[in-house]
């Protein structure tokens, strides 16, 4: 019987659903750890908001951003931080461990799309729902209390697209670092440095504070500006031209292509740690 053109999509969606449900059950099994994570994020957020309020008590703008705009920027920082850990960083750490221990052999022996599987082995929505939003409530309160800017539907649309593209491009960039584990045998340092590079300055510096040459670099070769800085700039209407959005789309497409090619190349040179 000829396979339906929709069958590969169906298989991938089933994998995504199964892994998400398993990740949720796994998270619920460790309640004490969850409470600890929540307490940690709330403490960090309250401390940061006190610092930000004290800073804007002395100056009116930082990098051209007023207090309310800085709060929105902080919200985007938080959202991207949690998203990248919910689906990307967790799986990259797991992939590195599986390569090191030889557990990747078991994955490769299964009749499923291996690249898709290792990309979405774990989807920890529990972290996004239980840890992020309670810790973000004080930030949202201050944001709406001091709201003094308007958002257009087009700016919000551009911002949502750049956030989506930024997440994918960042993941692909970090994935390439993790693939080096096939040759080095260890991934912790590689995964760590890929995270630091991919979020370099983007958690504290608005897009407008960077020179154009760095902006171009931060959207293309090293996508550390797309997910947060460019997203916030579009939402605030500071950037209105679709040029950077098109650039981000092209960059993300190229990164996806490179990710697939690099994965296939790495598998050809894979020497199992269990052999």
TIKESE-917546 format. One line per 3 residues: their letters; for each residue x, y, z of N, C-alpha, C, O. Coordinates in steps of 0.001 Angstrom, whole numbers, plus 500000, padded with zeros to 6 digits. Layout:
N
a> X:Y:Z:X:Y:Z:X:Y:Z:X:Y:Z ~ ...
***
This chain:
275
xxx> 500842:498807:500000:500000:500000:500000:500880:501247:500000:501839:501345:500765 ~ 500543:502187:499141:501326:503413:499026:501118:504291:500262:499992:504508:500711 ~ 502217:504782:500790:502151:505615:501988:501572:506982:501661:501940:507597:500660
xxx> 500669:507453:502505:500073:508772:502312:501128:509851:502500:502052:509705:503300 ~ 500973:510938:501746:501927:512050:501859:501841:512692:503243:502763:513378:503684 ~ 500706:512454:503923:500519:513033:505257:501033:512120:506368:501074:512524:507530
xxx> 501426:510889:506020:501867:509933:507028:503102:510412:507794:503121:510305:509020 ~ 504141:510941:507118:505306:511451:507871:504937:512558:508856:505488:512630:509954 ~ 503997:513424:508453:503555:514499:509344:502824:513914:510547:503022:514352:511680
xxx> 501975:512918:510286:501218:512276:511358:502155:511619:512369:501951:511732:513578 ~ 503181:510932:511869:504145:510263:512749:504856:511279:513633:505035:511054:514830 ~ 505259:512397:513036:505974:513428:513797:505085:514069:514860:505547:514368:515961
xxx> 503820:514278:514533:502890:514846:515507:502636:513876:516657:502501:514289:517809 ~ 502571:512587:516338:502374:511580:517383:503589:511510:518311:503443:511358:519524 ~ 504783:511621:517736:506007:511647:518546:506007:512862:519463:506336:512767:520645
xxx> 505633:514007:518897:505590:515252:519666:504600:515144:520818:504894:515567:521937 ~ 503424:514578:520545:502395:514422:521568:502852:513471:522674:502712:513773:523859 ~ 503399:512322:522276:503833:511320:523257:504954:511857:524145:504935:511659:525360
xxx> 505924:512532:523542:507050:513065:524315:506622:514191:525252:507157:514333:526352 ~ 505651:514992:524805:505148:516079:525644:504421:515532:526870:504627:516011:527985 ~ 503574:514530:526660:502834:513927:527768:503776:513236:528753:503600:513334:529968
xxx> 504776:512539:528218:505739:511867:529098:506539:512886:529909:506798:512682:531095 ~ 506924:513978:529263:507683:515028:529955:506865:515651:531076:507393:515971:532140 ~ 505555:515822:530823:504672:516390:531838:504562:515461:533043:504644:515907:534187
xxx> 504377:514170:532781:504285:513194:533866:505591:513130:534651:505582:513003:535875 ~ 506702:513218:533946:508012:513184:534595:508203:514389:535510:508738:514263:536612 ~ 507761:515564:535045:507891:516784:535848:507020:516724:537094:507442:517147:538171
xxx> 505805:516202:536953:504885:516111:538085:505368:515129:539145:504951:515201:540301 ~ 506243:514217:538753:506737:513207:539696:507746:513782:540683:508035:513167:541710 ~ 508285:514969:540370:509298:515573:541239:508797:516919:541754:509302:517971:541361
xxx> 507805:516877:542634:507138:518090:543097:508059:519009:543898:507985:520230:543760 ~ 508929:518430:544734:509819:519254:545555:510778:520057:544680:511044:521229:544950 ~ 511287:519428:543643:512182:520116:542711:511447:521241:541993:512018:522300:541729
xxx> 510162:520999:541679:509364:522020:540998:509162:523246:541886:509260:524381:541419 ~ 508880:523011:543167:508705:524129:544096:510007:524904:544266:510001:526128:544398 ~ 511112:524183:544262:512411:524836:544361:512704:525708:543156:513226:526815:543287
xxx> 512359:525193:541965:512552:525965:540743:511695:527210:540723:512141:528276:540298 ~ 510451:527074:541188:509540:528216:541230:510047:529284:542194:510032:530472:541873 ~ 510494:528864:543371:511015:529819:544361:512236:530556:543826:512410:531750:544066
xxx> 513070:529834:543105:514277:530435:542539:513943:531498:541500:514527:532581:541507 ~ 513000:531188:540603:512650:532137:539544:511931:533367:540094:512136:534478:539608 ~ 511088:533167:541108:510391:534303:541715:511390:535229:542412:511301:536452:542300
xxx> 512337:534632:543128:513362:535429:543813:514184:536238:542820:514460:537416:543043 ~ 514571:535594:541721:515360:536288:540694:514572:537448:540103:515096:538551:539949 ~ 513303:537191:539770:512495:538224:539124:512274:539416:540052:512398:540562:539618
xxx> 511953:539170:541303:511738:540268:542248:513016:541089:542434:512972:542318:542492 ~ 514142:540401:542526:515430:541094:542677:515730:541954:541461:516181:543092:541592 ~ 515478:541405:540274:515756:542145:539041:514843:543359:538906:515283:544423:538471
xxx> 513576:543204:539276:512631:544318:539175:512995:545444:540139:512844:546620:539808 ~ 513472:545088:541322:513936:546110:542271:515127:546860:541681:515205:548085:541767 ~ 516049:546114:541083:517222:546727:540450:516806:547650:539302:517320:548761:539176
xxx> 515871:547183:538467:515424:547975:537321:514725:549251:537775:514937:550319:537201 ~ 513896:549137:538804:513198:550316:539332:514190:551331:539899:514038:552535:539693 ~ 515193:550845:540606:516214:551740:541164:517001:552424:540058:517350:553599:540169
xxx> 517276:551691:539000:518035:552232:537871:517258:553338:537175:517806:554400:536881 ~ 515969:553084:536910:515148:554089:536232:514707:555204:537175:514115:556190:536735 ~ 514988:555057:538449:514756:556159:539372:515798:557248:539219:515615:558368:539697
xxx> 516907:556912:538544:517999:557866:538348:518080:558391:536914:518550:559506:536685 ~ 517620:557587:535947:517676:557998:534538:516309:557784:533895:515509:556983:534377 ~ 516046:558502:532806:514759:558376:532122:514771:557273:531077:513784:556557:530909
xxx> 515895:557138:530372:515989:556112:529333:517330:555391:529406:518334:555942:529856 ~ 517312:554139:528947:518531:553343:528811:518494:552707:527430:517597:551922:527120 ~ 519476:553052:526603:519468:552552:525235:518277:553059:524452:517858:552443:523472
xxx> 517722:554208:524894:516557:554771:524226:515236:554216:524720:514180:554624:524237 ~ 515269:553292:525677:514048:552664:526181:513630:553284:527511:514439:553415:528431 ~ 512352:553665:527600:511794:554140:528856:511520:552941:529776:511687:551788:529380
xxx> 511099:553237:531003:510890:552191:532005:509889:551138:531534:510146:549940:531647 ~ 508755:551584:531009:507731:550637:530561:508233:549781:529401:507926:548592:529320 ~ 509006:550393:528505:509552:549646:527370:510603:548641:527839:510720:547548:527286
xxx> 511356:549020:528854:512340:548095:529432:511639:546906:530093:512160:545791:530082 ~ 510465:547144:530663:509692:546054:531262:509216:545076:530194:509242:543863:530401 ~ 508778:545609:529045:508377:544731:527940:509579:543935:527439:509476:542740:527162
xxx> 510706:544609:527328:511936:543935:526911:512271:542798:527882:512662:541710:527458 ~ 512119:543054:529170:512380:542033:530188:511419:540861:530048:511803:539707:530236 ~ 510161:541164:529716:509174:540106:529498:509589:539206:528342:509464:537984:528425
xxx> 510086:539812:527259:510547:539036:526109:511780:538200:526466:511938:537074:525994 ~ 512641:538766:527300:513815:538021:527764:513374:536767:528513:513882:535674:528266 ~ 512427:536939:529426:511931:535818:530218:511267:534768:529341:511510:533571:529494
xxx> 510427:535228:528423:509706:534302:527547:510678:533473:526716:510530:532256:526614 ~ 511664:534126:526128:512631:533407:525296:513513:532477:526110:513860:531387:525658 ~ 513877:532909:527313:514684:532057:528188:513959:530748:528489:514532:529665:528364
xxx> 512699:530860:528884:511943:529656:529224:511655:528800:528001:511751:527574:528063 ~ 511303:529437:526890:511012:528675:525678:512219:527867:525221:512088:526699:524856 ~ 513391:528489:525242:514586:527786:524756:514941:526610:525651:515523:525628:525192
xxx> 514584:526711:526950:514838:525588:527855:513739:524539:527780:513994:523357:528012 ~ 512528:524956:527461:511406:524022:527378:511621:522993:526273:511332:521811:526462 ~ 512125:523434:525121:512198:522496:523995:513583:522326:523382:513817:521328:522699
xxx> 514502:523250:523594:515792:523165:522906:516937:522727:523818:517510:521657:523617 ~ 517271:523536:524807:518434:523246:525644:518326:521891:526341:519307:521154:526435 ~ 517132:521570:526826:516931:520286:527498:517257:519128:526571:517911:518165:526969
xxx> 516795:519230:525329:517031:518163:524359:518474:518122:523873:518992:517052:523554 ~ 519121:519272:523816:520527:519292:523414:521394:518629:524482:522319:517882:524165 ~ 521090:518906:525742:521824:518255:526831:521592:516744:526806:522506:515953:527040
xxx> 520350:516366:526518:520010:514944:526457:520699:514269:525273:521180:513142:525391 ~ 520748:514961:524133:521415:514414:522956:522906:514207:523228:523472:513171:522880 ~ 523529:515199:523848:524947:515070:524183:525212:513882:525092:526191:513156:524917
xxx> 524323:513690:526071:524459:512557:526992:524262:511234:526255:524991:510272:526501 ~ 523284:511181:525357:523008:509951:524610:524165:509578:523687:524473:508398:523517 ~ 524803:510584:523092:525968:510317:522238:527119:509785:523083:527791:508824:522709
xxx> 527332:510421:524219:528451:510054:525101:528305:508639:525645:529287:507901:525730 ~ 527085:508255:526014:526858:506957:526657:526512:505843:525678:526491:504671:526053 ~ 526239:506201:524427:525869:505184:523454:524378:504924:523380:523942:504062:522617
xxx> 523576:505659:524165:522122:505470:524138:521527:505902:522806:520397:505543:522473 ~ 522298:506675:522048:521817:507089:520731:521601:505883:519824:520779:505930:518909 ~ 522340:504800:520075:522177:503578:519278:520730:503095:519295:520183:502695:518268
xxx> 520124:503140:520475:518748:502676:520629:517789:503538:519818:516853:503029:519200 ~ 518027:504846:519824:517171:505762:519060:517304:505497:517573:516311:505465:516847 ~ 518535:505308:517125:518783:505092:515696:518246:503754:515212:518005:503576:514018
xxx> 518057:502810:516134:517546:501489:515751:516030:501475:515597:515462:500516:515074 ~ 515380:502539:516054:513920:502600:515978:513470:503093:514600:514141:503923:513987 ~ 512338:502582:514116:511825:503018:512805:511087:504357:512907:509872:504427:512717
xxx> 511834:505405:513207:511236:506728:513334:512230:507775:512840:513428:507502:512755 ~ 511738:508976:512512:512633:510051:512055:513551:510492:513192:513122:511208:514097 ~ 514798:510070:513146:515715:510258:514275:515989:511723:514600:516044:512097:515772
xxx> 516160:512552:513579:516456:513963:513837:515281:514640:514530:515475:515424:515459 ~ 514076:514345:514086:512881:514902:514717:512780:514429:516163:512449:515202:517063 ~ 513070:513149:516369:512947:512581:517711:513930:513222:518690:513540:513598:519795
xxx> 515195:513351:518298:516180:513921:519226:515940:515416:519449:516350:515970:520469 ~ 515275:516063:518493:514956:517486:518646:513841:517695:519654:513819:518695:520372 ~ 512903:516735:519704:511732:516887:520576:511581:515716:521549:510464:515282:521831
xxx> 512698:515209:522057:512616:514117:523035:511856:514538:524275:511096:513757:524847 ~ 512066:515768:524682:511450:516257:525919:510888:517653:525692:511612:518557:525276 ~ 509602:517829:525962:508947:519133:525850:508356:519446:527218:507255:519000:527542
xxx> 509075:520202:528005:508682:520420:529399:507758:521629:529539:508182:522698:529979 ~ 506499:521450:529162:505523:522532:529277:505261:522902:530730:504832:524018:531023 ~ 505517:521975:531633:505314:522240:533059:506146:523444:533500:505678:524293:534259
xxx> 507378:523503:533016:508259:524626:533360:507675:525942:532881:507715:526946:533593 ~ 507132:525932:531669:506570:527152:531086:505341:527616:531854:505169:528810:532098 ~ 504489:526674:532234:503219:527018:532874:503378:527294:534368:502862:528291:534874
xxx> 504085:526420:535069:504148:526488:536530:505270:527388:537033:505116:528049:538060 ~ 506398:527425:536323:507526:528229:536795:507535:529633:536204:507757:530611:536917 ~ 507293:529731:534896:507434:531039:534259:506346:532019:534669:506647:533119:535133
xxx> 505074:531630:534502:503999:532609:534675:503841:533114:536103:503644:534315:536284 ~ 503914:532264:537132:503854:532827:538490:504985:533808:538765:504779:534834:539413 ~ 506191:533492:538267:507331:534379:538487:507218:535663:537675:507841:536672:538004
xxx> 506415:535616:536607:506287:536772:535717:505152:537706:536133:505059:538823:535622 ~ 504300:537274:537039:503153:538098:537446:503557:539476:537978:502924:540463:537603 ~ 504586:539592:538839:505000:540937:539278:505449:541813:538115:505195:543018:538103
xxx> 506115:541208:537141:506562:541941:535956:505370:542431:535143:505350:543576:534693 ~ 504379:541567:534957:503179:541951:534206:502418:543063:534924:501893:543977:534288 ~ 502362:542978:536241:501683:544015:537021:502331:545376:536791:501639:546358:536524
xxx> 503654:545436:536894:504369:546699:536694:504256:547186:535254:504156:548387:535002 ~ 504273:546247:534314:504173:546615:532901:502852:547306:532605:502832:548356:531964 ~ 501748:546724:533065:500437:547330:532807:500219:548592:533643:499505:549501:533222
xxx> 500822:548647:534803:500696:549830:535654:501384:551038:535027:500887:552160:535126 ~ 502523:550812:534384:503312:551914:533820:503220:551981:532296:504014:552666:531653 ~ 502261:551277:531729:502138:551216:530271:501930:552608:529680:500950:553284:529993
xxx> 502857:553029:528823:502732:554336:528180:503126:554280:526702:503553:555278:526122 ~ 502975:553097:526106:503249:552944:524675:502110:552157:524036:501379:551440:524720 ~ 501966:552296:522739:500915:551586:522013:501537:550529:521112:502677:550663:520665
xxx> 500779:549488:520857:501238:548386:520014:500275:548225:518848:499064:548142:519049 ~ 500804:548182:517637:499972:548006:516449:499851:546526:516109:500745:545748:516445 ~ 498765:546117:515450:498627:544712:515045:499782:544244:514159:500246:543111:514285
xxx> 500247:545124:513257:501352:544751:512374:502645:544549:513164:503397:543607:512914 ~ 502893:545446:514118:504088:545311:514946:504057:544046:515779:505077:543379:515952 ~ 502869:543717:516300:502713:542499:517092:502912:541259:516222:503499:540268:516657
xxx> 502413:541330:514983:502562:540217:514040:504028:540009:513681:504528:538884:513707 ~ 504709:541094:513348:506138:541009:513047:506916:540475:514252:507824:539657:514108 ~ 506546:540952:515435:507228:540513:516643:507047:539026:516905:507995:538335:517279
xxx> 505820:538534:516707:505548:537109:516912:506341:536253:515930:506860:535198:516293 ~ 506429:536713:514689:507181:535968:513678:508673:535922:514005:509312:534876:513887 ~ 509218:537066:514415:510648:537091:514729:510967:536266:515973:512034:535659:516056
xxx> 510056:536240:516932:510257:535393:518108:510314:533922:517692:511180:533173:518146 ~ 509385:533520:516828:509329:532142:516330:510592:531790:515548:511211:530751:515779 ~ 510963:532673:514621:512160:532438:513812:513421:532448:514677:514340:531657:514463
xxx> 513450:533350:515650:514607:533434:516532:514813:532177:517356:515946:531741:517562 ~ 513713:531590:517829:513807:530348:518588:514385:529220:517731:515246:528468:518186 ~ 513911:529109:516503:514383:528042:515618:515846:528249:515240:516646:527315:515292
xxx> 516190:529484:514857:517573:529775:514465:518533:529549:515630:519625:529011:515450 ~ 518118:529964:516822:518954:529769:518010:519162:528287:518291:520271:527853:518602 ~ 518083:527516:518179:518191:526071:518387:519167:525447:517392:520030:524660:517780
xxx> 519034:525794:516119:519914:525221:515093:521373:525583:515359:522269:524752:515214 ~ 521593:526830:515749:522949:527291:516067:523534:526471:517215:524686:526041:517153 ~ 522740:526257:518260:523203:525487:519415:523350:524006:519075:524230:523322:519598
xxx> 522484:523524:518199:522516:522121:517780:523849:521789:517108:524409:520714:517322 ~ 524347:522713:516299:525620:522496:515607:526769:522340:516604:527685:521549:516383 ~ 526715:523089:517690:527736:522948:518735:527638:521578:519393:528651:520921:519632
xxx> 526409:521151:519686:526208:519865:520351:526665:518705:519481:527142:517694:519995 ~ 526522:518842:518167:526940:517773:517260:528432:517474:517352:528872:516380:516998 ~ 529205:518437:517822:530647:518208:517971:530931:517096:518976:532044:516573:519034
xxx> 529916:516735:519769:530064:515649:520741:530382:514335:520042:531011:513457:520631 ~ 529951:514192:518785:530264:512988:518021:531775:512779:517925:532242:511646:517807 ~ 532534:513871:517975:533990:513780:517856:534707:514008:519191:535761:513422:519439
xxx> 534138:514857:520044:534806:515174:521313:534439:514206:522427:535234:513982:523340 ~ 533237:513627:522361:532791:512694:523391:532190:513355:524617:531713:512657:525511 ~ 532198:514666:524686:531647:515410:525820:530912:516634:525291:531358:517263:524331
xxx> 529784:516973:525917:528936:518033:525362:528674:519205:526298:528232:520259:525839 ~ 528932:519056:527595:528536:520094:528551:529137:521450:528221:528431:522459:528203 ~ 530430:521478:527961:531085:522744:527639:530584:523330:526340:530396:524542:526231
xxx> 530364:522471:525344:529893:522929:524039:528488:523500:524131:528204:524561:523575 ~ 527607:522791:524837:526234:523270:524994:526201:524569:525784:525428:525473:525469 ~ 527032:524660:526800:527081:525869:527618:527538:527085:526843:526937:528154:526951
xxx> 528601:526932:526057:529108:528087:525312:528153:528478:524191:528052:529655:523845 ~ 527449:527498:523619:526477:527823:522570:525331:528652:523137:524803:529535:522461 ~ 524945:528363:524386:523889:529149:525033:524370:530569:525296:523647:531530:525035
xxx> 525583:530703:525809:526121:532030:526119:526243:532889:524866:525940:534081:524898 ~ 526684:532291:523768:526822:533038:522514:525456:533417:521963:525252:534548:521522 ~ 524516:532469:521988:523188:532704:521411:522380:533730:522192:521425:534295:521659
xxx> 522748:533981:523450:522039:534972:524254:522967:536111:524681:522694:536816:525653 ~ 524063:536279:523945:525047:537306:524273:524433:538704:524224:524031:539175:523161 ~ 524364:539354:525368:523888:540734:525426:522411:540924:525173:521881:542013:525391
xxx> 521726:539867:524708:520323:540033:524324:519391:540113:525524:518216:540448:525368 ~ 519886:539815:526708:519046:539892:527899:519186:541226:528615:518603:541425:529681 ~ 519965:542152:528028:520168:543432:528704:520272:544624:527757:520113:545765:528189
xxx> 520538:544378:526473:520801:545472:525538:519754:545502:524431:519600:544513:523715 ~ 519026:546613:524268:518031:546732:523194:518684:546729:521816:519875:547012:521687 ~ 517915:546414:520807:518422:546355:519433:519031:547682:519004:520069:547716:518343
xxx> 518374:548777:519386:518789:550102:518937:520155:550529:519477:520750:551482:518975 ~ 520646:549835:520487:521947:550186:521066:523109:549577:520290:524264:549940:520512 ~ 522807:548649:519376:523849:547996:518593:524082:548716:517267:523132:549245:516690
xxx> 525318:548751:516769:525572:549283:515426:524981:548353:514367:524758:547172:514633 ~ 524727:548880:513172:524060:548102:512126:524833:546845:511741:524236:545812:511437 ~ 526154:546935:511756:526965:545767:511395:526758:544618:512382:526701:543454:511988
xxx> 526644:544959:513676:526420:543936:514702:524998:543389:514602:524773:542197:514813 ~ 524037:544260:514279:522651:543813:514103:522573:542791:512975:521921:541756:513111 ~ 523238:543083:511866:523244:542152:510726:523843:540809:511144:523301:539752:510822
xxx> 524952:540861:511856:525603:539640:512332:524718:538896:513322:524653:537667:513302 ~ 524030:539648:514197:523195:539051:515233:521873:538504:514745:521126:537904:515517 ~ 521573:538702:513465:520360:538136:512880:520701:537020:511899:519852:536188:511577
xxx> 521939:537006:511427:522327:536031:510406:523259:534951:510952:522803:533879:511349 ~ 524551:535228:510972:525539:534197:511316:525460:533731:512764:525607:532541:513046 ~ 525228:534669:513686:525111:534333:515114:523795:534937:515606:523779:536090:516038
xxx> 522704:534194:515551:521360:534765:515785:521034:535062:517244:520130:534457:517821 ~ 521776:535998:517838:521536:536310:519250:520626:537521:519443:520262:537845:520573 ~ 520255:538194:518350:519404:539379:518469:517963:539144:518019:517065:539892:518405
xxx> 517740:538123:517217:516410:537913:516633:515354:537618:517681:514295:538245:517686 ~ 515627:536670:518569:514593:536156:519473:514072:537182:520477:512898:537132:520845 ~ 514906:538096:520922:514475:539039:521962:514540:540492:521514:513524:541187:521519
xxx> 515719:540956:521131:515911:542371:520807:515094:542805:519595:514416:543831:519639 ~ 515154:542025:518506:514390:542378:517300:512896:542227:517542:512102:543045:517077 ~ 512513:541187:518266:511100:540980:518595:510532:542175:519348:509469:542685:518993
xxx> 511227:542620:520378:510776:543767:521174:510727:545036:520340:509795:545829:520471 ~ 511715:545232:519490:511776:546424:518648:510591:546490:517694:510036:547564:517465 ~ 510202:545353:517141:509034:545313:516249:507742:545584:517026:506886:546339:516567
xxx> 507607:544974:518191:506387:545159:518985:506217:546616:519397:505106:547146:519376 ~ 507314:547259:519771:507267:548665:520194:507153:549631:519022:506888:550816:519220 ~ 507351:549139:517812:507294:550018:516649:508585:550779:516418:508627:551690:515591
xxx> 509643:550418:517139:510950:551054:516931:511523:550647:515574:512197:551432:514907 ~ 511244:549411:515181:511599:548911:513853:510305:548596:513121:509465:547858:513636 ~ 510138:549144:511932:508895:548943:511172:509130:548277:509822:508219:547663:509266
xxx> 510329:548394:509299:510637:547799:507998:510675:546276:508095:511211:545738:509064 ~ 510115:545568:507104:510160:544100:507123:511519:543532:506717:511683:542314:506639 ~ 512489:544401:506459:513801:543936:505984:514433:542944:506953:514881:541872:506545
xxx> 514468:543299:508234:515093:542412:509218:514298:541114:509387:514875:540064:509670 ~ 512991:541187:509216:512158:539986:509292:512495:539035:508143:512633:537829:508346 ~ 512625:539586:506944:512997:538781:505777:514394:538194:505967:514648:537041:505620
xxx> 515286:538997:506520:516647:538536:506794:516638:537386:507801:517373:536410:507652 ~ 515797:537515:508826:515683:536460:509839:515106:535183:509239:515539:534082:509580 ~ 514127:535332:508343:513524:534175:507676:514556:533445:506822:514646:532218:506858
xxx> 515332:534207:506056:516368:533605:505209:517425:532909:506061:517860:531802:505747 ~ 517829:533569:507136:518842:533003:508028:518359:531708:508674:519107:530734:508756 ~ 517109:531700:509131:516547:530513:509774:516444:529352:508801:516734:528210:509156
xxx> 516029:529644:507572:515931:528608:506539:517292:527973:506275:517404:526752:506165 ~ 518315:528801:506175:519675:528303:505948:520149:527473:507138:520773:526426:506961 ~ 519853:527939:508349:520252:527195:509548:519582:525821:509597:520216:524837:509979
xxx> 518305:525747:509213:517605:524463:509188:518246:523512:508183:518410:522323:508459 ~ 518602:524038:507025:519259:523233:505991:520603:522709:506498:520927:521534:506328 ~ 521374:523590:507118:522682:523194:507654:522524:522157:508766:523320:521223:508868
xxx> 521491:522325:509599:521250:521374:510688:521030:519963:510146:521604:519001:510655 ~ 520202:519846:509117:519906:518534:508523:521158:517916:507920:521451:516741:508137 ~ 521894:518722:507159:523115:518227:506518:524163:517828:507559:524830:516803:507414
xxx> 524303:518633:508599:525290:518353:509644:524932:517081:510410:525816:516303:510767 ~ 523633:516866:510664:523184:515661:511352:523513:514412:510532:524033:513432:511066 ~ 523210:514451:509245:523499:513313:508370:525003:513051:508283:525441:511900:508264
xxx> 525783:514121:508231:527241:513979:508179:527770:513363:509473:528640:512493:509446 ~ 527240:513819:510598:527689:513303:511895:527358:511822:512052:528157:511055:512589 ~ 526175:511423:511582:525780:510018:511696:526687:509108:510874:526959:507973:511265
xxx> 527153:509613:509733:528052:508813:508891:529387:508554:509585:530065:507568:509297 ~ 529755:509444:510496:531035:509313:511190:530843:508928:512659:531736:509116:513485 ~ 529656:508383:512967:529339:508053:514355:529967:506728:514755:529715:505697:514133
xxx> 530771:506765:515779:531335:505551:516364:530722:505401:517749:531051:506163:518658 ~ 529842:504435:517916:529085:504288:519150:529983:504158:520372:530991:503452:520360 ~ 529584:504864:521428:530325:504784:522693:530099:503440:523379:530851:503057:524275
xx> 529052:502725:522947:528743:501443:523576:529448:500276:522892:529409:499146:523379 ~ 530097:500559:521752:530748:499479:521016:532194:499282:521465:532889:498409:520944
***
